[in-house]
Every structure is written in C-alpha cells, then in structure tokens.
Amino acid sequence: MTGPTPYLLLPGTAHAALTFYQGVFGGEITIATYAQAGRDDGPRDAVAHGTLTGPVELFAADAAPGEEPMNIRGAMFALLGTADAGTLEAWFSALAEGGRVVDPLQARPWGDHDGQVADRFGVTWLIGYAG
C-alpha cells in the first residue's frame, strides 16, 4: 500500500457500495460478514470488512448498532491523473448515476480538465486529467 486508503463505514449499504464501486472501477471485491468474523454486534449478513482492490482501492463495512456511519463533509477523494482521460470520464459518468454532479467534468482555463461528483453513497470525488 502506497498511501491512505478510504475506509467507508456505511449504514447497512457496504455490500451494495462495494458492488457499485467494482462496477465503476473494476477490480476484485472481498467481503467478510459479521458471522464470518465471529461478530454478534450486528446482523449476521452485515459486512464486517470489505475490500475493493484494483485501479481504485477502498475498504467498507456496515456500522454496528450504536456506531456512527460515515458523514464526510469538507473532504473528497481525488482521482486526478490516475488513469487515461477516457477512463476518468467514464468513471465520472458512472459515479454520477444515482448521485449528483457537483461541478461538471470540463476543460478549465489553465488547460486541464476536472469536475466533482457526489455518488449515491454520499462520497464526493474530484476527477481530472491534464490537457
């Protein structure tokens, strides 16, 4: 691992989120349920720990009763220049499905392209590329 990896603590939607992100970014997901992890502090089929590995990596889990699910404010995940322009544009469009475009992916006065999108799980992404 070369840097921070996002870990999303979700309100019972971790499996859906990991599946969605796999559809957007590709890669492989691995999921361990509460039952598989030997946990009895939540539903047996809830996600205790899930991973997406591939071009974009992240972790996700379902919050246990009494745990606060994520509430990301004032932060975004940046995917600037992490793939070719066509791939980044496709990721932007896919993340926007069921979410909302905060700032369209577009050419900027300085010559680069970028935009922001909040996906259906409440995560905001900054996506862009040079030239």
C-alpha positions as CSV (number, residue, x, y, z in Angstrom):
1,M,0.0,0.0,0.0
2,T,1.5,3.3,-1.0
3,G,-0.9,5.8,0.6
4,P,-4.1,6.3,2.6
5,T,-6.9,4.0,1.6
6,P,-10.5,5.2,2.2
7,Y,-12.5,3.2,4.7
8,L,-16.2,3.8,4.4
9,L,-18.4,2.9,7.5
10,L,-21.9,2.7,6.0
11,P,-25.4,2.4,7.4
12,G,-26.1,-1.2,6.1
13,T,-25.1,-0.5,2.5
14,A,-21.5,-1.7,2.4
15,H,-22.2,-4.7,0.1
16,A,-24.1,-2.5,-2.3
17,A,-21.4,0.1,-2.2
18,L,-18.6,-2.3,-2.9
19,T,-20.5,-3.9,-5.7
20,F,-21.3,-0.5,-7.2
21,Y,-17.6,0.6,-7.0
22,Q,-16.5,-2.6,-8.5
23,G,-18.8,-1.9,-11.4
24,V,-17.4,1.6,-11.8
25,F,-13.7,1.0,-11.3
26,G,-13.3,-2.8,-11.9
27,G,-11.1,-4.8,-9.7
28,E,-12.0,-7.5,-7.1
29,I,-14.1,-7.3,-4.0
30,T,-13.7,-9.5,-0.9
31,I,-16.3,-9.4,1.8
32,A,-16.4,-10.9,5.3
33,T,-19.7,-10.8,7.1
34,Y,-20.3,-10.3,10.8
35,A,-21.0,-14.0,11.1
36,Q,-17.7,-14.9,9.3
37,A,-15.8,-12.5,11.5
38,G,-17.3,-14.0,14.7
39,R,-19.2,-10.8,15.5
40,D,-22.5,-10.8,17.2
41,D,-23.0,-7.0,17.5
42,G,-25.0,-6.7,14.3
43,P,-26.9,-8.6,11.6
44,R,-25.1,-11.9,10.7
45,D,-25.1,-11.0,7.0
46,A,-23.8,-7.4,7.5
47,V,-20.4,-6.6,6.1
48,A,-17.7,-6.6,8.9
49,H,-14.9,-5.8,6.4
50,G,-14.9,-5.5,2.7
51,T,-12.2,-4.5,0.2
52,L,-12.1,-3.4,-3.4
53,T,-8.6,-4.0,-4.9
54,G,-7.8,-2.8,-8.4
55,P,-7.2,0.6,-10.1
56,V,-9.0,2.2,-7.2
57,E,-8.8,0.6,-3.7
58,L,-11.0,1.1,-0.8
59,F,-12.5,-0.6,2.3
60,A,-16.0,-0.6,3.5
61,A,-18.1,-2.0,6.4
62,D,-21.6,-1.8,7.8
63,A,-21.8,0.2,11.0
64,A,-22.8,-1.8,14.0
65,P,-25.7,-0.7,16.2
66,G,-24.5,2.4,18.1
67,E,-21.7,3.1,15.7
68,E,-21.8,6.4,13.7
69,P,-21.8,5.7,9.9
70,M,-19.6,8.0,7.8
71,N,-20.5,11.6,7.3
72,I,-17.9,13.0,5.1
73,R,-18.1,16.8,5.0
74,G,-15.5,19.2,3.6
75,A,-13.4,16.3,2.0
76,M,-13.4,14.5,-1.3
77,F,-11.4,11.6,-2.8
78,A,-9.2,12.9,-5.7
79,L,-8.6,10.8,-8.8
80,L,-6.5,13.3,-10.6
81,G,-4.5,11.8,-13.5
82,T,-4.9,8.3,-12.1
83,A,-6.0,6.9,-15.5
84,D,-6.3,8.0,-19.1
85,A,-8.8,10.7,-20.0
86,G,-11.4,8.3,-21.4
87,T,-11.3,6.1,-18.3
88,L,-11.7,9.1,-16.0
89,E,-14.6,10.4,-18.0
90,A,-16.3,7.0,-17.8
91,W,-15.7,6.8,-14.0
92,F,-17.2,10.3,-13.6
93,S,-20.3,9.4,-15.5
94,A,-20.7,6.1,-13.7
95,L,-20.3,7.7,-10.3
96,A,-23.0,10.3,-11.2
97,E,-25.6,7.5,-11.8
98,G,-27.9,7.8,-8.8
99,G,-25.7,10.6,-7.4
100,R,-25.3,14.2,-8.4
101,V,-22.8,16.2,-10.4
102,V,-21.4,18.9,-8.2
103,D,-19.3,20.5,-10.9
104,P,-19.2,19.1,-14.4
105,L,-16.1,17.5,-15.7
106,Q,-14.9,20.1,-18.1
107,A,-11.9,22.0,-19.5
108,R,-10.5,24.6,-17.2
109,P,-8.9,28.0,-18.1
110,W,-5.5,26.6,-17.2
111,G,-5.8,23.8,-19.7
112,D,-6.6,20.8,-17.5
113,H,-10.0,19.0,-17.1
114,D,-11.7,18.3,-13.8
115,G,-15.0,18.0,-12.1
116,Q,-16.7,16.9,-8.9
117,V,-19.4,14.2,-8.4
118,A,-21.2,13.0,-5.3
119,D,-22.1,9.4,-5.7
120,R,-25.2,7.6,-4.4
121,F,-23.4,6.7,-1.2
122,G,-22.6,10.3,-0.3
123,V,-18.9,10.2,-1.3
124,T,-17.6,13.2,-3.3
125,W,-15.0,12.5,-6.0
126,L,-12.7,15.0,-7.7
127,I,-11.8,13.6,-11.1
128,G,-9.5,15.2,-13.7
129,Y,-6.7,14.9,-16.1
130,A,-4.1,17.1,-17.8
131,G,-4.6,18.8,-21.1
